[in-house]
């Protein structure tokens, strides 16, 4: 995948998200990169994560009452958040492309997409 504005920092950040494969927060991505590149700043990581998400190289998952996560999988899919540990996982089910068409809207919205976050207890927390 060729980056629009290919800087070393952007490449490192994209590689880190793809390598982590765990719906990492910006802090987790920063910490992963800083192990080998301690001179990189948090601001650079945060800025570039959002830029990469806006350009559809990664997927930003907005977490209510928590830190946003960044996903290496850019195909549309759903997620589940463990209500005990807070980790986010993929949900393996078909993405409902036309879900917006079934909404009865009385406010005048024009729907463009949707994100659904399921909640539950992960296998590790159930133990």
C-alpha positions in Angstrom: 0.0 0.0 0.0 1.5 3.3 -1.0 0.9 6.2 1.4 -0.3 9.5 0.0 2.4 11.5 1.8 5.1 8.9 2.5 7.1 10.0 5.5 9.2 7.7 7.7 6.9 8.5 10.6 3.7 7.6 8.7 5.3 4.4 7.5 6.3 3.5 11.1 2.9 4.2 12.5 1.1 2.2 9.8 3.4 -0.7 10.3 2.9 -0.6 14.1 -0.9 -0.7 13.7 -0.7 -3.5 11.3 1.8 -5.4 13.5 -0.2 -4.9 16.7 -3.5 -6.3 15.2 -5.2 -5.6 18.5 -7.3 -2.4 18.1 -4.6 -0.4 19.7 -5.0 3.0 21.3 -2.9 5.9 20.2 -0.8 5.5 23.4 -0.2 1.8 22.6 0.9 2.6 19.1 3.2 5.3 20.4 4.7 3.0 23.0 5.3 0.3 20.4 7.1 2.7 18.1 9.0 4.4 20.9 10.7 1.2 21.8 12.9 1.4 18.6 12.4 5.1 17.8 12.4 7.0 21.1 12.7 10.4 19.4 9.2 10.2 17.9 6.7 12.4 19.6 3.2 11.5 20.8 1.8 14.4 18.8 3.3 13.0 15.6 1.8 9.6 16.3 -1.7 11.0 17.2 -1.7 13.3 14.2 -0.6 10.6 11.8 -3.1 8.0 13.2 -5.9 10.3 12.5 -4.6 11.2 9.1 -4.2 7.6 8.2 -7.7 6.8 9.3 -9.1 9.8 7.3 -7.3 8.4 4.3 -8.7 4.9 4.9 -5.3 3.2 5.5 -6.6 2.1 9.0 -9.9 2.2 10.7 -10.6 4.5 13.7 -13.0 3.1 16.2 -14.6 5.7 18.4 -15.0 4.4 21.9 -17.6 6.1 24.1 -16.1 6.8 27.6 -12.7 5.5 26.5 -9.7 6.0 24.2 -10.3 5.6 20.5 -8.7 2.5 18.9 -7.1 2.0 15.6 -7.8 -1.2 13.6 -5.6 -2.6 10.8 -8.7 -4.1 9.2 -10.3 -1.5 6.9 -13.1 -3.7 5.6 -16.4 -2.7 7.3 -17.1 -4.9 10.3 -18.4 -4.8 13.8 -16.7 -4.8 17.2 -17.4 -6.0 20.8 -15.9 -4.3 23.9 -15.3 -6.3 27.0 -17.1 -4.5 29.8 -14.6 -5.8 32.3 -11.1 -5.2 30.8 -12.1 -2.7 28.1 -10.4 -4.5 25.2 -12.0 -4.4 21.8 -12.4 -7.4 19.5 -13.8 -8.0 16.0 -17.2 -9.6 15.7 -17.4 -12.1 12.9 -20.8 -11.4 11.2 -21.8 -10.0 7.9 -21.8 -6.2 7.8 -25.3 -4.9 7.1 -24.7 -2.4 4.3 -28.3 -1.3 4.0 -29.1 -0.9 7.7 -29.5 2.8 7.4 -32.4 2.3 4.9 -34.5 0.6 7.6 -34.3 3.6 10.1 -37.4 5.6 10.5 -36.1 9.1 11.0 -38.2 12.0 12.2 -35.3 14.5 12.5 -34.3 14.9 8.9 -31.0 13.1 8.9 -29.4 11.8 5.8 -27.6 8.6 7.0 -24.2 7.8 5.5 -22.9 4.9 7.5 -23.0 3.2 10.9 -20.7 1.7 13.6 -22.1 -0.8 16.0 -20.3 -1.6 19.2 -21.5 -4.7 21.1 -20.7 -5.2 24.7 -19.9 -8.4 26.7 -17.3 -10.2 28.7 -14.2 -11.6 26.9 -13.1 -15.2 27.5 -10.1 -14.1 29.6 -12.3 -12.1 32.0 -14.8 -14.9 32.3 -12.1 -17.1 33.9 
